[in-house]
């Protein structure tokens, strides 16, 4: 295989749910039809068929909703062998 893709997310740009979905869609090149909710995020992450590392920086800068996002990222990582999630 080739080099793994690395996507860096910045929690400071994800301070509201809307901003978080905007940032995810941009940085992960999610499709136009992305549903902008956690179920849709899980579906998109588990559909990925190439090796990708997603690094979420400044996680603490996200709002109180961050736990839900973290849970979905970690669940998708468990269910998709192409996906590696790191959170700092």
C-alpha positions in Angstrom: 0.0 0.0 0.0 0.9 3.6 -0.2 1.3 6.1 2.6 -1.5 6.5 5.1 -3.5 9.7 4.9 -3.2 11.8 8.0 -6.0 14.2 8.8 -5.5 16.8 11.6 -8.6 18.1 13.3 -8.4 21.1 15.6 -10.8 21.1 18.5 -10.5 24.9 18.7 -12.3 25.0 15.4 -15.0 22.7 16.7 -16.5 24.8 19.5 -20.1 24.3 18.4 -21.8 21.2 16.8 -22.3 23.1 13.6 -18.6 24.2 13.5 -17.5 20.7 14.4 -19.4 19.2 11.5 -18.1 21.9 9.1 -14.5 21.2 10.2 -15.0 17.4 9.9 -16.5 17.7 6.5 -13.7 19.9 5.2 -10.8 18.0 6.8 -12.0 14.5 6.1 -13.5 15.3 2.6 -16.8 13.9 3.7 -19.4 13.8 0.9 -21.9 16.6 0.1 -24.7 14.4 1.4 -23.0 14.1 4.8 -25.9 14.3 7.3 -24.1 16.4 9.9 -24.9 14.2 12.9 -23.1 11.5 14.8 -24.8 8.6 13.0 -23.8 10.1 9.7 -20.2 10.6 11.0 -20.0 7.0 12.1 -21.3 5.8 8.7 -18.7 7.9 6.8 -15.8 6.9 9.0 -16.7 3.2 8.7 -17.0 3.5 4.9 -13.4 4.6 4.6 -11.5 2.0 2.6 -7.9 3.5 2.7 -5.6 3.7 5.7 -6.1 7.0 7.5 -5.0 8.4 10.8 -7.2 11.1 12.2 -5.6 13.2 14.9 -7.8 15.4 17.0 -5.7 18.2 18.6 -7.0 20.5 21.3 -9.8 18.2 22.2 -10.5 20.1 25.4 -11.3 23.2 23.3 -14.4 21.5 22.0 -17.7 22.2 23.8 -19.5 19.9 26.2 -20.7 17.8 23.3 -17.1 16.5 22.7 -17.7 13.3 24.6 -20.3 12.2 22.0 -17.9 12.9 19.2 -15.1 11.1 21.0 -17.3 8.0 21.5 -18.2 7.9 17.8 -14.6 8.3 16.7 -13.5 5.5 18.9 -16.4 3.2 17.9 -15.6 3.8 14.3 -12.0 3.1 14.9 -12.9 -0.3 16.5 -15.2 -1.1 13.5 -12.9 0.0 10.7 -9.4 -1.5 10.5 -8.3 1.3 8.1 -9.0 4.0 10.7 -6.6 5.1 13.5 -7.8 7.8 15.9 -5.5 9.8 18.1 -6.9 12.4 20.5 -4.8 14.9 22.5 
